[in-house]
Amino acid sequence: DTAVSQTPKYLVTQMGNDKSIKCEQNLGHDTMYWYKQDSKKFLKIMFSYNNKELIINETVPNRFSPKSPDKAHLNLHINSLELGDSAVYFCASSQDRASGYTFGSGTRLTVV
Amino acid sequence: GDSVTQMEGPVTLSEEAFLTINCTYTATGYPSLFWYVQYPGEGLQLLLKATKADDKGSNKGFEATYRKETTSFHLEKGSVQVSDSAVYFCALSENTGGFKTIFGAGTRLFVKA
């Protein structure tokens, strides 16, 4: 029943490792997003895909690479993790500009 | 570029008090405006929205009116409950391709019994 699901919910890893976060939506939405929320709750967009095509690519280190195998999935791969990557990462989807987003429950990434 | 400014928190109220969280925006064109709520340990949930000037969005006793002349979208509730304790985000969706949504910094609300 979950509309936007992310896995894993928690991720603790060492500096220098590579990790992936997966996101799936069953709403039939065409557009999916990755947002980063820092410790002060500030939300910043990272990427957006519309029907598997990258349409938003904000200023993000190229260690971060999104992949969308189909319009229901948007995964985030992070290479060479750094301490500053520790944050909560949210996946979201939307159908159009006026509808708003549906968010996943977030992945809390802790780099030690 | 487009931006959203909302009042800093935390806001602490007693149960049944009146709530206002101020939000103003800067945008070219005519954005859609939103309020989202984030409960501890959860993702953001859409609370209400308005897509054009003078529209009023409402949900669960919360309401906000799209004021183009003052570029504002203030959130109000007549009588808050302890269960309303959360972080509230004002947001706008740009009137361009990609449906990018820009969020305010969030306002934490504590409601005391």
Interface residues (C-beta under 8 A of the other chain):
Chain A: V4 T31 K40 K41 F42 L43 I45 S48 N50 I55 I56 F90 A92 S94 D96 R97 A98 S99 G100 Y101 T102 F103 G104 S105 G106
Chain B: S32 F34 Y36 Q38 E42 G43 L44 Q45 L46 K49 T51 V87 F89 S93 E94 N95 G97 G98 F99 K100 T101 I102 F103 A105 G106 R108
